[in-house]
Amino acid sequence: MAENIDTDTVRDSEICSHAFEAHEQYQGAMAPPIYQTSLFTFPNLERFTEVMRDERSHFVYSRGLNPTVKLLEEKLAALERGEMAKAFGSGMGAISATMMTLLSAGDHVLLVNQAYGPTRQLLEQMARFGIDFDECSGDSRDVERALRPETRLIYIESPSSMRMELADLEGIASIARAHGILTAIDNTWATPLFQKPLTLGIDLSLHTLSKYIGGHSDLVGGAVIGRRELVARIFEHGHQLLGAALSPHSAFLALRGLRTLPVRMRQHQSNVLDVIQYLAVQQEITAIHHPCLATGEAALWVEKQLSGQAGLLSFEIDNPTYARIAGFINALQTFRIGVSWGGYESLAISQRQPDDTGPTLIRLAIGLEAPELLIEDLKRGFQTLR
Ligand SMILES: Cc1ncc(COP(=O)(O)O)c(C=O)c1O
């Protein structure tokens, strides 16, 4: 029996539930208090003067450190096996703070896979500050070919959030290290439970907490995790000065989300595998994008990097006109139409335009409802295509 225990899973469940909590300091309360305060006061000026010499290690002002946010940061760092985490007011807050801290005029960024739209837009904006970028696939040979002498950051999404593309994380990390280039990954799809990029040599793992970690579609937040020296720099510059701080109340909601993350992710996985089994035999479908269907080298990356399957997938139908896609999505009753993903609820969207331009994908976020209910709902959609 003992040899079957997955030590990572056991440790992660301890981190999500009890680790770093000091109930005796909370009057025995099971839920940690929400330190809903903007500032912290000191008994005398001597103590204040001492604390201000190292402001980022003390509770001074909640744009910097706050006890509720700090508890979340400790748990996130431990889940990713990183030294330090910093939480942000949104995923984009974390991404922009990272880029603004690490990049200077003349630098080049390599985007691996199709980045989340606003991440790419941010890099387009950074052209105004003399920062350039290119895009490439997740194959490390492709990455090596796309490097420039001025490349400072390789920014990866794996799995990515529209086509669920994958990248060879170990291969890319080793090329980057050989060239003295930093690597960062948006690890939101997998969550820290299903993928631990820092253990594969990636320097920084970024998250939006607004998806699976929050898990209930009621908070917006973000985080950066990595080596202390690197995250401390992002804290000092990108976090403190750009000001995208996470509120104590949102940190509390993220902590509450973490409690059930392992259970929810197991259910998302089970549900998505059932839904994909159903989709795989629908004659109108021409392609399904999800890491569980990866082939060739990508399948090897999945085996090495991912310890579970999250619930976000996309697929394509034959003759993908706007009218057909809208007919399909509008027929769904359990799936709601909306951006974002990672909550308890199932969602469907497409970026197809009424003039039949734009991406042809239909994206589904598979929630926690009974899979039978979801499949029944999808049948309503497919009936409109026949
Ligand atoms: C993959 C991915 N990364 C980052 C973000 C940005 O996170 P936030 O909305 O919390 O700013 C999103 C949001 O949808 C996302 O899907």
The ligand as a Gaussian input file, in Angstrom:
#p B3LYP/6-31G(d) Opt

LIG

0 1
 C       -4.545000      31.857000     -19.464000
 C       -4.875000      33.157000     -18.804000
 N       -3.887000      33.885000     -18.286000
 C       -4.115000      35.078000     -17.697000
 C       -5.387000      35.592000     -17.611000
 C       -5.603000      36.935000     -16.976000
 O       -6.087000      36.800000     -15.681000
 P       -7.011000      37.929000     -15.001000
 O       -8.307000      37.917000     -15.726000
 O       -7.113000      37.472000     -13.579000
 O       -6.295000      39.232000     -15.146000
 C       -6.463000      34.842000     -18.112000
 C       -7.841000      35.370000     -17.983000
 O       -8.759000      34.927000     -18.600000
 C       -6.204000      33.607000     -18.740000
 O       -7.178000      32.874000     -19.280000

